[in-house]
Amino acid sequence: MTMKALLVDDEQPARERLRQLLAAHADVEIAGEAEDGLQAAERIADLGPDVVFLDIQMPGASGLDVAASLGQ
């Protein structure tokens, strides 16, 4: 079973590093990326990822804001 992942970080190098680390896992598919909390919320709704790698400190909505909104 393949797990769809969403990478969320306001820094491109951090997203690229996560992508590199996850490449070693054949059962993980990178479904998309987001640069901030608002994009993350949209992509989560659109893509329905199984897991979200979510940066905590980002401009606009923080990662904690996004995580809190998932339970609503």
All heavy atoms as TSV, in Angstrom:
chain	resi	resn	atom	element	x	y	z
A	1	MET	N	N	0.839	-1.175	0.000
A	1	MET	CA	C	0.000	0.000	0.000
A	1	MET	C	C	0.888	1.243	0.000
A	1	MET	O	O	1.811	1.358	0.790
A	1	MET	CB	C	-0.900	-0.005	1.231
A	1	MET	CG	C	-1.831	1.168	1.280
A	1	MET	SD	S	-2.981	0.984	2.658
A	1	MET	CE	C	-2.851	2.599	3.336
A	2	THR	N	N	0.603	2.171	-0.890
A	2	THR	CA	C	1.360	3.416	-0.975
A	2	THR	C	C	0.714	4.475	-0.096
A	2	THR	O	O	-0.506	4.621	-0.076
A	2	THR	CB	C	1.414	3.913	-2.431
A	2	THR	OG1	O	2.032	2.916	-3.231
A	2	THR	CG2	C	2.204	5.187	-2.538
A	3	MET	N	N	1.551	5.214	0.630
A	3	MET	CA	C	1.082	6.283	1.497
A	3	MET	C	C	1.332	7.614	0.778
A	3	MET	O	O	2.454	7.894	0.364
A	3	MET	CB	C	1.852	6.251	2.817
A	3	MET	CG	C	1.385	7.263	3.802
A	3	MET	SD	S	2.170	7.201	5.442
A	3	MET	CE	C	3.329	5.896	5.380
A	4	LYS	N	N	0.267	8.423	0.631
A	4	LYS	CA	C	0.392	9.740	0.005
A	4	LYS	C	C	0.792	10.759	1.058
A	4	LYS	O	O	0.141	10.871	2.100
A	4	LYS	CB	C	-0.929	10.180	-0.633
A	4	LYS	CG	C	-1.357	9.355	-1.803
A	4	LYS	CD	C	-2.528	9.949	-2.558
A	4	LYS	CE	C	-3.648	10.426	-1.680
A	4	LYS	NZ	N	-4.816	10.917	-2.420
A	5	ALA	N	N	1.867	11.517	0.771
A	5	ALA	CA	C	2.388	12.496	1.714
A	5	ALA	C	C	2.323	13.903	1.129
A	5	ALA	O	O	2.511	14.097	-0.070
A	5	ALA	CB	C	3.834	12.167	2.074
A	6	LEU	N	N	2.075	14.868	1.997
A	6	LEU	CA	C	2.108	16.281	1.646
A	6	LEU	C	C	3.234	16.926	2.451
A	6	LEU	O	O	3.305	16.750	3.668
A	6	LEU	CB	C	0.774	16.959	1.975
A	6	LEU	CG	C	0.696	18.461	1.725
A	6	LEU	CD1	C	0.799	18.772	0.238
A	6	LEU	CD2	C	-0.601	19.018	2.288
A	7	LEU	N	N	4.115	17.670	1.772
A	7	LEU	CA	C	5.227	18.346	2.427
A	7	LEU	C	C	4.891	19.820	2.569
A	7	LEU	O	O	4.591	20.484	1.577
A	7	LEU	CB	C	6.505	18.198	1.595
A	7	LEU	CG	C	6.865	16.788	1.126
A	7	LEU	CD1	C	8.181	16.801	0.366
A	7	LEU	CD2	C	6.919	15.822	2.289
A	8	VAL	N	N	4.939	20.330	3.794
A	8	VAL	CA	C	4.570	21.723	4.051
A	8	VAL	C	C	5.698	22.408	4.822
A	8	VAL	O	O	5.989	22.046	5.961
A	8	VAL	CB	C	3.260	21.826	4.864
A	8	VAL	CG1	C	2.877	23.292	5.049
A	8	VAL	CG2	C	2.140	21.046	4.203
A	9	ASP	N	N	6.328	23.377	4.173
A	9	ASP	CA	C	7.371	24.179	4.814
A	9	ASP	C	C	7.545	25.436	3.989
A	9	ASP	O	O	7.465	25.383	2.757
A	9	ASP	CB	C	8.692	23.397	4.881
A	9	ASP	CG	C	9.650	23.964	5.903
A	9	ASP	OD1	O	9.977	25.178	5.808
A	9	ASP	OD2	O	10.075	23.222	6.798
A	10	ASP	N	N	7.782	26.565	4.646
A	10	ASP	CA	C	7.959	27.812	3.913
A	10	ASP	C	C	9.344	27.929	3.289
A	10	ASP	O	O	9.595	28.820	2.500
A	10	ASP	CB	C	7.667	29.034	4.806
A	10	ASP	CG	C	8.537	29.094	6.043
A	10	ASP	OD1	O	8.784	28.038	6.649
A	10	ASP	OD2	O	8.949	30.201	6.413
A	11	GLU	N	N	10.236	27.006	3.600
A	11	GLU	CA	C	11.587	27.022	3.041
A	11	GLU	C	C	11.764	25.877	2.043
A	11	GLU	O	O	11.654	24.702	2.401
A	11	GLU	CB	C	12.613	26.908	4.158
A	11	GLU	CG	C	12.560	28.076	5.137
A	11	GLU	CD	C	13.554	27.949	6.264
A	11	GLU	OE1	O	14.454	27.085	6.191
A	11	GLU	OE2	O	13.435	28.715	7.230
A	12	GLN	N	N	12.046	26.236	0.790
A	12	GLN	CA	C	12.234	25.251	-0.271
A	12	GLN	C	C	13.315	24.217	0.073
A	12	GLN	O	O	13.102	23.026	-0.160
A	12	GLN	CB	C	12.553	25.955	-1.597
A	12	GLN	CG	C	12.911	25.017	-2.742
A	12	GLN	CD	C	11.806	24.054	-3.119
A	12	GLN	OE1	O	10.627	24.383	-3.029
A	12	GLN	NE2	N	12.172	22.869	-3.538
A	13	PRO	N	N	14.473	24.618	0.634
A	13	PRO	CA	C	15.490	23.604	0.968
A	13	PRO	C	C	14.983	22.558	1.961
A	13	PRO	O	O	15.354	21.384	1.868
A	13	PRO	CB	C	16.640	24.421	1.565
A	13	PRO	CG	C	16.469	25.789	0.995
A	13	PRO	CD	C	14.979	25.976	0.867
A	14	ALA	N	N	14.145	22.954	2.888
A	14	ALA	CA	C	13.598	21.996	3.855
A	14	ALA	C	C	12.668	21.006	3.159
A	14	ALA	O	O	12.704	19.802	3.444
A	14	ALA	CB	C	12.859	22.731	4.969
A	15	ARG	N	N	11.834	21.503	2.242
A	15	ARG	CA	C	10.946	20.594	1.493
A	15	ARG	C	C	11.763	19.641	0.626
A	15	ARG	O	O	11.459	18.442	0.543
A	15	ARG	CB	C	9.957	21.389	0.638
A	15	ARG	CG	C	8.945	22.163	1.453
A	15	ARG	CD	C	7.773	22.684	0.616
A	15	ARG	NE	N	8.137	23.335	-0.612
A	15	ARG	CZ	C	8.429	24.641	-0.736
A	15	ARG	NH1	N	8.418	25.435	0.320
A	15	ARG	NH2	N	8.720	25.144	-1.919
A	16	GLU	N	N	12.818	20.152	0.014
A	16	GLU	CA	C	13.670	19.307	-0.828
A	16	GLU	C	C	14.366	18.234	0.012
A	16	GLU	O	O	14.461	17.085	-0.401
A	16	GLU	CB	C	14.705	20.156	-1.562
A	16	GLU	CG	C	15.575	19.366	-2.513
A	16	GLU	CD	C	14.807	18.608	-3.581
A	16	GLU	OE1	O	13.789	19.117	-4.074
A	16	GLU	OE2	O	15.238	17.474	-3.922
A	17	ARG	N	N	14.822	18.584	1.191
A	17	ARG	CA	C	15.480	17.612	2.072
A	17	ARG	C	C	14.501	16.512	2.492
A	17	ARG	O	O	14.845	15.329	2.477
A	17	ARG	CB	C	16.051	18.325	3.310
A	17	ARG	CG	C	16.727	17.398	4.279
A	17	ARG	CD	C	17.999	16.810	3.709
A	17	ARG	NE	N	18.647	15.973	4.709
A	17	ARG	CZ	C	19.208	14.805	4.462
A	17	ARG	NH1	N	19.274	14.348	3.229
A	17	ARG	NH2	N	19.743	14.107	5.424
A	18	LEU	N	N	13.293	16.890	2.838
A	18	LEU	CA	C	12.264	15.893	3.164
A	18	LEU	C	C	12.002	14.980	1.982
A	18	LEU	O	O	11.876	13.758	2.131
A	18	LEU	CB	C	10.961	16.587	3.556
A	18	LEU	CG	C	10.713	16.807	5.026
A	18	LEU	CD1	C	9.450	17.632	5.224
A	18	LEU	CD2	C	10.610	15.511	5.775
A	19	ARG	N	N	11.914	15.582	0.798
A	19	ARG	CA	C	11.693	14.792	-0.428
A	19	ARG	C	C	12.819	13.766	-0.601
A	19	ARG	O	O	12.562	12.592	-0.910
A	19	ARG	CB	C	11.619	15.728	-1.630
A	19	ARG	CG	C	11.293	15.040	-2.929
A	19	ARG	CD	C	11.210	16.039	-4.072
A	19	ARG	NE	N	9.992	16.809	-4.018
A	19	ARG	CZ	C	8.805	16.374	-4.455
A	19	ARG	NH1	N	8.690	15.172	-4.960
A	19	ARG	NH2	N	7.744	17.142	-4.387
A	20	GLN	N	N	14.063	14.194	-0.389
A	20	GLN	CA	C	15.210	13.284	-0.505
A	20	GLN	C	C	15.140	12.156	0.521
A	20	GLN	O	O	15.396	10.993	0.191
A	20	GLN	CB	C	16.516	14.052	-0.333
A	20	GLN	CG	C	16.838	14.980	-1.472
A	20	GLN	CD	C	18.035	15.868	-1.168
A	20	GLN	OE1	O	18.556	15.891	-0.057
A	20	GLN	NE2	N	18.468	16.618	-2.173
A	21	LEU	N	N	14.813	12.484	1.752
A	21	LEU	CA	C	14.728	11.469	2.795
A	21	LEU	C	C	13.623	10.458	2.514
A	21	LEU	O	O	13.787	9.252	2.736
A	21	LEU	CB	C	14.503	12.123	4.164
A	21	LEU	CG	C	15.684	12.918	4.720
A	21	LEU	CD1	C	15.248	13.731	5.940
A	21	LEU	CD2	C	16.836	11.995	5.075
A	22	LEU	N	N	12.509	10.946	2.021
A	22	LEU	CA	C	11.376	10.053	1.752
A	22	LEU	C	C	11.568	9.222	0.488
A	22	LEU	O	O	10.917	8.190	0.322
A	22	LEU	CB	C	10.083	10.864	1.669
A	22	LEU	CG	C	9.640	11.485	2.994
A	22	LEU	CD1	C	8.483	12.450	2.771
A	22	LEU	CD2	C	9.272	10.410	4.003
A	23	ALA	N	N	12.470	9.636	-0.391
A	23	ALA	CA	C	12.731	8.883	-1.626
A	23	ALA	C	C	13.228	7.471	-1.331
A	23	ALA	O	O	13.056	6.565	-2.153
A	23	ALA	CB	C	13.737	9.637	-2.499
A	24	ALA	N	N	13.807	7.275	-0.177
A	24	ALA	CA	C	14.308	5.953	0.210
A	24	ALA	C	C	13.185	4.980	0.561
A	24	ALA	O	O	13.431	3.796	0.762
A	24	ALA	CB	C	15.262	6.094	1.393
A	25	HIS	N	N	11.968	5.477	0.639
A	25	HIS	CA	C	10.827	4.651	1.032
A	25	HIS	C	C	9.890	4.473	-0.162
A	25	HIS	O	O	9.129	5.381	-0.503
A	25	HIS	CB	C	10.095	5.296	2.209
A	25	HIS	CG	C	10.987	5.486	3.396
A	25	HIS	ND1	N	11.232	4.476	4.303
A	25	HIS	CD2	C	11.715	6.550	3.801
A	25	HIS	CE1	C	12.076	4.926	5.214
A	25	HIS	NE2	N	12.383	6.174	4.935
A	26	ALA	N	N	9.939	3.308	-0.764
A	26	ALA	CA	C	9.151	3.036	-1.966
A	26	ALA	C	C	7.652	3.116	-1.716
A	26	ALA	O	O	6.880	3.326	-2.654
A	26	ALA	CB	C	9.512	1.657	-2.516
A	27	ASP	N	N	7.241	2.975	-0.472
A	27	ASP	CA	C	5.817	2.990	-0.162
A	27	ASP	C	C	5.283	4.388	0.138
A	27	ASP	O	O	4.134	4.544	0.541
A	27	ASP	CB	C	5.511	2.050	0.998
A	27	ASP	CG	C	6.293	2.374	2.255
A	27	ASP	OD1	O	7.310	3.094	2.160
A	27	ASP	OD2	O	5.906	1.905	3.331
A	28	VAL	N	N	6.112	5.429	-0.074
A	28	VAL	CA	C	5.682	6.808	0.148
A	28	VAL	C	C	5.688	7.558	-1.176
A	28	VAL	O	O	6.707	7.599	-1.875
A	28	VAL	CB	C	6.590	7.539	1.161
A	28	VAL	CG1	C	6.167	8.992	1.321
A	28	VAL	CG2	C	6.573	6.827	2.504
A	29	GLU	N	N	4.557	8.132	-1.520
A	29	GLU	CA	C	4.414	8.947	-2.729
A	29	GLU	C	C	4.206	10.398	-2.294
A	29	GLU	O	O	3.335	10.676	-1.468
A	29	GLU	CB	C	3.193	8.498	-3.528
A	29	GLU	CG	C	2.802	9.424	-4.652
A	29	GLU	CD	C	1.400	9.155	-5.176
A	29	GLU	OE1	O	0.843	8.074	-4.897
A	29	GLU	OE2	O	0.861	10.047	-5.848
A	30	ILE	N	N	5.014	11.321	-2.816
A	30	ILE	CA	C	4.838	12.734	-2.510
A	30	ILE	C	C	3.676	13.235	-3.368
A	30	ILE	O	O	3.789	13.368	-4.588
A	30	ILE	CB	C	6.114	13.562	-2.806
A	30	ILE	CG1	C	7.334	12.970	-2.101
A	30	ILE	CG2	C	5.892	15.029	-2.421
A	30	ILE	CD1	C	7.222	12.872	-0.612
A	31	ALA	N	N	2.547	13.489	-2.728
A	31	ALA	CA	C	1.345	13.920	-3.440
A	31	ALA	C	C	1.394	15.398	-3.781
A	31	ALA	O	O	0.749	15.846	-4.724
A	31	ALA	CB	C	0.099	13.621	-2.601
A	32	GLY	N	N	2.162	16.185	-2.992
A	32	GLY	CA	C	2.257	17.607	-3.251
A	32	GLY	C	C	3.048	18.320	-2.192
A	32	GLY	O	O	3.538	17.712	-1.236
A	33	GLU	N	N	3.170	19.640	-2.392
A	33	GLU	CA	C	3.887	20.499	-1.466
A	33	GLU	C	C	3.090	21.767	-1.243
A	33	GLU	O	O	2.260	22.134	-2.080
A	33	GLU	CB	C	5.265	20.871	-2.026
A	33	GLU	CG	C	6.193	19.710	-2.219
A	33	GLU	CD	C	7.582	20.135	-2.677
A	33	GLU	OE1	O	7.906	21.345	-2.648
A	33	GLU	OE2	O	8.349	19.240	-3.072
A	34	ALA	N	N	3.364	22.435	-0.132
A	34	ALA	CA	C	2.755	23.732	0.162
A	34	ALA	C	C	3.794	24.594	0.858
A	34	ALA	O	O	4.661	24.085	1.570
A	34	ALA	CB	C	1.522	23.576	1.041
A	35	GLU	N	N	3.696	25.917	0.633
A	35	GLU	CA	C	4.672	26.861	1.178
A	35	GLU	C	C	4.193	27.565	2.446
A	35	GLU	O	O	4.984	28.222	3.112
A	35	GLU	CB	C	5.008	27.919	0.134
A	35	GLU	CG	C	5.662	27.362	-1.094
A	35	GLU	CD	C	5.962	28.427	-2.140
A	35	GLU	OE1	O	5.697	29.629	-1.881
A	35	GLU	OE2	O	6.449	28.054	-3.199
A	36	ASP	N	N	2.904	27.461	2.754
A	36	ASP	CA	C	2.389	28.124	3.958
A	36	ASP	C	C	1.138	27.401	4.441
A	36	ASP	O	O	0.654	26.474	3.791
A	36	ASP	CB	C	2.119	29.613	3.713
A	36	ASP	CG	C	1.111	29.866	2.602
A	36	ASP	OD1	O	0.066	29.170	2.553
A	36	ASP	OD2	O	1.337	30.783	1.795
A	37	GLY	N	N	0.634	27.847	5.579
A	37	GLY	CA	C	-0.506	27.178	6.186
A	37	GLY	C	C	-1.774	27.239	5.359
A	37	GLY	O	O	-2.532	26.265	5.312
A	38	LEU	N	N	-2.012	28.353	4.687
A	38	LEU	CA	C	-3.218	28.470	3.864
A	38	LEU	C	C	-3.170	27.517	2.671
A	38	LEU	O	O	-4.157	26.841	2.367
A	38	LEU	CB	C	-3.408	29.917	3.403
A	38	LEU	CG	C	-3.625	30.932	4.532
A	38	LEU	CD1	C	-3.708	32.350	3.968
A	38	LEU	CD2	C	-4.860	30.592	5.334
A	39	GLN	N	N	-2.019	27.458	2.021
A	39	GLN	CA	C	-1.844	26.501	0.924
A	39	GLN	C	C	-1.993	25.077	1.439
A	39	GLN	O	O	-2.583	24.226	0.767
A	39	GLN	CB	C	-0.455	26.632	0.296
A	39	GLN	CG	C	-0.336	27.588	-0.824
A	39	GLN	CD	C	1.043	27.498	-1.485
A	39	GLN	OE1	O	1.922	26.720	-1.072
A	39	GLN	NE2	N	1.228	28.296	-2.507
A	40	ALA	N	N	-1.449	24.820	2.615
A	40	ALA	CA	C	-1.515	23.478	3.190
A	40	ALA	C	C	-2.966	23.043	3.376
A	40	ALA	O	O	-3.335	21.924	3.007
A	40	ALA	CB	C	-0.777	23.430	4.526
A	41	ALA	N	N	-3.784	23.921	3.941
A	41	ALA	CA	C	-5.194	23.583	4.162
A	41	ALA	C	C	-5.886	23.273	2.840
A	41	ALA	O	O	-6.660	22.312	2.747
A	41	ALA	CB	C	-5.894	24.725	4.894
A	42	GLU	N	N	-5.600	24.060	1.810
A	42	GLU	CA	C	-6.199	23.827	0.486
A	42	GLU	C	C	-5.742	22.496	-0.093
A	42	GLU	O	O	-6.545	21.729	-0.619
A	42	GLU	CB	C	-5.825	24.954	-0.471
A	42	GLU	CG	C	-6.454	26.286	-0.133
A	42	GLU	CD	C	-5.923	27.419	-1.003
A	42	GLU	OE1	O	-5.045	27.182	-1.869
A	42	GLU	OE2	O	-6.390	28.557	-0.808
A	43	ARG	N	N	-4.437	22.230	-0.004
A	43	ARG	CA	C	-3.899	20.993	-0.588
A	43	ARG	C	C	-4.379	19.760	0.176
A	43	ARG	O	O	-4.596	18.709	-0.411
A	43	ARG	CB	C	-2.374	21.051	-0.624
A	43	ARG	CG	C	-1.831	22.219	-1.425
A	43	ARG	CD	C	-1.276	21.809	-2.770
A	43	ARG	NE	N	-1.159	22.925	-3.678
A	43	ARG	CZ	C	-0.172	23.814	-3.712
A	43	ARG	NH1	N	0.822	23.733	-2.849
A	43	ARG	NH2	N	-0.167	24.774	-4.603
A	44	ILE	N	N	-4.524	19.884	1.481
A	44	ILE	CA	C	-5.049	18.756	2.262
A	44	ILE	C	C	-6.460	18.431	1.793
A	44	ILE	O	O	-6.798	17.263	1.573
A	44	ILE	CB	C	-5.006	19.066	3.775
A	44	ILE	CG1	C	-3.558	19.090	4.272
A	44	ILE	CG2	C	-5.833	18.045	4.562
A	44	ILE	CD1	C	-3.377	19.665	5.659
A	45	ALA	N	N	-7.279	19.467	1.612
A	45	ALA	CA	C	-8.656	19.253	1.143
A	45	ALA	C	C	-8.682	18.676	-0.270
A	45	ALA	O	O	-9.477	17.783	-0.563
A	45	ALA	CB	C	-9.419	20.573	1.195
A	46	ASP	N	N	-7.806	19.159	-1.142
A	46	ASP	CA	C	-7.795	18.713	-2.538
A	46	ASP	C	C	-7.188	17.326	-2.725
A	46	ASP	O	O	-7.690	16.522	-3.506
A	46	ASP	CB	C	-7.007	19.694	-3.418
A	46	ASP	CG	C	-7.695	21.041	-3.574
A	46	ASP	OD1	O	-8.903	21.147	-3.273
A	46	ASP	OD2	O	-7.008	21.998	-3.992
A	47	LEU	N	N	-6.085	17.056	-2.019
A	47	LEU	CA	C	-5.319	15.836	-2.261
A	47	LEU	C	C	-5.655	14.682	-1.325
A	47	LEU	O	O	-5.387	13.531	-1.660
A	47	LEU	CB	C	-3.812	16.140	-2.154
A	47	LEU	CG	C	-3.266	17.188	-3.125
A	47	LEU	CD1	C	-1.827	17.539	-2.774
A	47	LEU	CD2	C	-3.386	16.702	-4.555
A	48	GLY	N	N	-6.180	14.978	-0.144
A	48	GLY	CA	C	-6.482	13.928	0.826
A	48	GLY	C	C	-5.282	13.068	1.170
A	48	GLY	O	O	-5.359	11.839	1.081
A	49	PRO	N	N	-4.160	13.677	1.570
A	49	PRO	CA	C	-2.972	12.874	1.871
A	49	PRO	C	C	-3.177	11.993	3.105
A	49	PRO	O	O	-4.004	12.296	3.965
A	49	PRO	CB	C	-1.895	13.933	2.137
A	49	PRO	CG	C	-2.662	15.116	2.630
A	49	PRO	CD	C	-3.961	15.088	1.872
A	50	ASP	N	N	-2.404	10.921	3.162
A	50	ASP	CA	C	-2.440	10.035	4.325
A	50	ASP	C	C	-1.624	10.610	5.475
A	50	ASP	O	O	-1.922	10.355	6.645
A	50	ASP	CB	C	-1.873	8.656	3.954
A	50	ASP	CG	C	-2.692	7.995	2.869
A	50	ASP	OD1	O	-3.913	7.842	3.055
A	50	ASP	OD2	O	-2.116	7.650	1.813
A	51	VAL	N	N	-0.584	11.376	5.135
A	51	VAL	CA	C	0.299	11.973	6.137
A	51	VAL	C	C	0.727	13.355	5.649
A	51	VAL	O	O	0.883	13.571	4.455
A	51	VAL	CB	C	1.529	11.064	6.417
A	51	VAL	CG1	C	2.413	10.923	5.202
A	51	VAL	CG2	C	2.329	11.559	7.602
A	52	VAL	N	N	0.872	14.277	6.598
A	52	VAL	CA	C	1.320	15.630	6.277
A	52	VAL	C	C	2.544	15.939	7.125
A	52	VAL	O	O	2.497	15.848	8.350
A	52	VAL	CB	C	0.217	16.682	6.565
A	52	VAL	CG1	C	0.715	18.085	6.254
A	52	VAL	CG2	C	-1.044	16.368	5.774
A	53	PHE	N	N	3.656	16.268	6.472
A	53	PHE	CA	C	4.858	16.718	7.152
A	53	PHE	C	C	4.738	18.233	7.233
A	53	PHE	O	O	4.890	18.931	6.241
A	53	PHE	CB	C	6.112	16.287	6.386
A	53	PHE	CG	C	6.319	14.800	6.432
A	53	PHE	CD1	C	5.745	13.973	5.484
A	53	PHE	CD2	C	7.073	14.225	7.447
A	53	PHE	CE1	C	5.923	12.601	5.537
A	53	PHE	CE2	C	7.264	12.862	7.507
A	53	PHE	CZ	C	6.685	12.043	6.548
A	54	LEU	N	N	4.434	18.730	8.416
A	54	LEU	CA	C	3.967	20.103	8.616
A	54	LEU	C	C	4.943	20.907	9.465
A	54	LEU	O	O	5.175	20.585	10.635
A	54	LEU	CB	C	2.600	20.030	9.294
A	54	LEU	CG	C	1.764	21.265	9.465
A	54	LEU	CD1	C	1.482	21.934	8.133
A	54	LEU	CD2	C	0.443	20.886	10.139
A	55	ASP	N	N	5.509	21.961	8.867
A	55	ASP	CA	C	6.366	22.887	9.602
A	55	ASP	C	C	5.504	23.650	10.604
A	55	ASP	O	O	4.360	23.985	10.317
A	55	ASP	CB	C	7.031	23.849	8.617
A	55	ASP	CG	C	8.035	24.788	9.257
A	55	ASP	OD1	O	8.500	24.506	10.380
A	55	ASP	OD2	O	8.365	25.810	8.633
A	56	ILE	N	N	6.043	23.925	11.764
A	56	ILE	CA	C	5.282	24.618	12.801
A	56	ILE	C	C	5.267	26.126	12.576
A	56	ILE	O	O	4.217	26.754	12.603
A	56	ILE	CB	C	5.856	24.292	14.206
A	56	ILE	CG1	C	5.738	22.804	14.488
A	56	ILE	CG2	C	5.149	25.107	15.281
A	56	ILE	CD1	C	4.330	22.263	14.483
A	57	GLN	N	N	6.439	26.728	12.352
A	57	GLN	CA	C	6.523	28.181	12.205
A	57	GLN	C	C	6.556	28.569	10.737
A	57	GLN	O	O	7.546	28.332	10.041
A	57	GLN	CB	C	7.775	28.711	12.904
A	57	GLN	CG	C	7.721	28.541	14.398
A	57	GLN	CD	C	8.938	29.127	15.081
A	57	GLN	OE1	O	10.033	29.081	14.552
A	57	GLN	NE2	N	8.734	29.667	16.269
A	58	MET	N	N	5.447	29.164	10.290
A	58	MET	CA	C	5.336	29.638	8.909
A	58	MET	C	C	4.581	30.957	8.926
A	58	MET	O	O	3.807	31.229	9.849
A	58	MET	CB	C	4.562	28.631	8.053
A	58	MET	CG	C	5.225	27.298	7.880
A	58	MET	SD	S	4.286	26.202	6.808
A	58	MET	CE	C	2.855	25.838	7.813
A	59	PRO	N	N	4.785	31.777	7.894
A	59	PRO	CA	C	4.010	33.015	7.812
A	59	PRO	C	C	2.526	32.710	7.599
A	59	PRO	O	O	2.174	31.678	7.040
A	59	PRO	CB	C	4.601	33.737	6.606
A	59	PRO	CG	C	5.509	32.803	5.919
A	59	PRO	CD	C	5.736	31.624	6.809
A	60	GLY	N	N	1.675	33.614	8.036
A	60	GLY	CA	C	0.231	33.383	7.913
A	60	GLY	C	C	-0.207	32.382	8.955
A	60	GLY	O	O	0.103	32.515	10.130
A	61	ALA	N	N	-0.897	31.364	8.537
A	61	ALA	CA	C	-1.351	30.312	9.444
A	61	ALA	C	C	-0.180	29.392	9.783
A	61	ALA	O	O	0.501	28.900	8.892
A	61	ALA	CB	C	-2.485	29.514	8.805
A	62	SER	N	N	0.051	29.172	11.064
A	62	SER	CA	C	1.146	28.293	11.487
A	62	SER	C	C	0.752	26.828	11.268
A	62	SER	O	O	-0.416	26.500	11.028
A	62	SER	CB	C	1.460	28.515	12.963
A	62	SER	OG	O	0.446	27.952	13.776
A	63	GLY	N	N	1.740	25.965	11.392
A	63	GLY	CA	C	1.461	24.545	11.300
A	63	GLY	C	C	0.502	24.078	12.385
A	63	GLY	O	O	-0.329	23.194	12.165
A	64	LEU	N	N	0.592	24.690	13.558
A	64	LEU	CA	C	-0.329	24.341	14.642
A	64	LEU	C	C	-1.760	24.764	14.300
A	64	LEU	O	O	-2.710	24.047	14.613
A	64	LEU	CB	C	0.117	24.977	15.956
A	64	LEU	CG	C	1.450	24.453	16.508
A	64	LEU	CD1	C	1.859	25.231	17.748
A	64	LEU	CD2	C	1.366	22.970	16.803
A	65	ASP	N	N	-1.905	25.919	13.640
A	65	ASP	CA	C	-3.236	26.358	13.195
A	65	ASP	C	C	-3.830	25.351	12.209
A	65	ASP	O	O	-5.009	25.002	12.300
A	65	ASP	CB	C	-3.171	27.742	12.529
A	65	ASP	CG	C	-2.771	28.849	13.475
A	65	ASP	OD1	O	-3.008	28.728	14.691
A	65	ASP	OD2	O	-2.190	29.846	12.982
A	66	VAL	N	N	-3.001	24.906	11.278
A	66	VAL	CA	C	-3.463	23.941	10.274
A	66	VAL	C	C	-3.861	22.633	10.956
A	66	VAL	O	O	-4.928	22.078	10.685
A	66	VAL	CB	C	-2.378	23.690	9.201
A	66	VAL	CG1	C	-2.810	22.579	8.248
A	66	VAL	CG2	C	-2.089	24.970	8.420
A	67	ALA	N	N	-3.000	22.141	11.839
A	67	ALA	CA	C	-3.296	20.891	12.538
A	67	ALA	C	C	-4.591	20.988	13.335
A	67	ALA	O	O	-5.407	20.069	13.331
A	67	ALA	CB	C	-2.128	20.512	13.456
A	68	ALA	N	N	-4.790	22.112	14.017
A	68	ALA	CA	C	-6.016	22.303	14.802
A	68	ALA	C	C	-7.252	22.311	13.911
A	68	ALA	O	O	-8.309	21.815	14.308
A	68	ALA	CB	C	-5.940	23.592	15.609
A	69	SER	N	N	-7.118	22.852	12.709
A	69	SER	CA	C	-8.278	22.932	11.808
A	69	SER	C	C	-8.664	21.572	11.231
A	69	SER	O	O	-9.790	21.390	10.778
A	69	SER	CB	C	-8.015	23.910	10.669
A	69	SER	OG	O	-7.098	23.370	9.727
A	70	LEU	N	N	-7.762	20.599	11.264
A	70	LEU	CA	C	-8.056	19.285	10.693
A	70	LEU	C	C	-9.106	18.533	11.490
A	70	LEU	O	O	-9.835	17.727	10.939
A	70	LEU	CB	C	-6.777	18.448	10.599
A	70	LEU	CG	C	-5.729	18.973	9.639
A	70	LEU	CD1	C	-4.481	18.090	9.697
A	70	LEU	CD2	C	-6.263	19.053	8.230
A	71	GLY	N	N	-9.190	18.793	12.767
A	71	GLY	CA	C	-10.161	18.091	13.607
A	71	GLY	C	C	-11.552	18.688	13.562
A	71	GLY	O	O	-12.470	18.189	14.187
A	72	GLN	N	N	-11.735	19.767	12.819
A	72	GLN	CA	C	-13.023	20.451	12.793
A	72	GLN	C	C	-13.892	19.975	11.661
A	72	GLN	O	O	-13.546	19.562	10.661
A	72	GLN	CB	C	-12.820	21.956	12.678
A	72	GLN	CG	C	-12.076	22.484	13.863
A	72	GLN	CD	C	-11.791	23.994	13.737
A	72	GLN	OE1	O	-12.171	24.630	12.777
A	72	GLN	NE2	N	-11.144	24.537	14.729
